[in-house]
Amino acid sequence: MKTISSIILTLLSLLFLACSIEETQPPQVTSQDTPDQILENSTIVLTIGGIKSTVIKANYLIKYEKKDITLARVIQADFFDKEGKHTSVLTADSGFIHEQRQDMEVLGNVLVVTDDGLKLETSSLRWDPKINKIVTDAFVKITKKNDIITGYGLETDSELKNIKVKKNVKGQLEELTTEQEK
């Protein structure tokens, strides 16, 4: 009986040892998955027709040239109109920038403040140059002085002048001008 117990114990020990010695392979990294550049405290300038449209500053950038994608953390973007005049500032926790396509998606604590005082808050925004619009399906809060509009989904121009909130729109308006009252 002692012999059978010894054999079973030895076999179990060998089996346990064989499992723990099993070779692990390192993850395979392809050239497409390796970033071309990793940059700290950097700036990207996007232009349209030679005119500066966006200046993006980020604390940390990871660039993948072949995929045309730049991952960014802690973003501040300044936007300019067709004449090159500053229009607004965006801040966000992170984002994806496609320099060749000239588009950008930002995520986390997104805040856009226009030069004339309008404030847009949301969790994500996307600039779509094909339709020349800023879009999101997330919850949005738009504030100007004491006026507040909230809802889900948004489509607007780059200067935040023509804003369309898509659903569940609620608002509190106090600052009506005489022109708006007519």
Secondary structure, DSSP 8 states (H G I E B T S, - for coil): -HHHHHHHHHHHHHHHHHHHH---------TTTS-SEEEEEEEEEEEETTEEEEEEEEEEEEEETTTTEEEEEEEEEEEE-TTS-EEEEEEEEEEEEETTTTEEEEEEEEEEEETTS-EEEEEEEEEETTTTEEEEEEEEEEEETTEEEEEEEEEE-TTS-SEEEEEEEEEE-----HHHH-
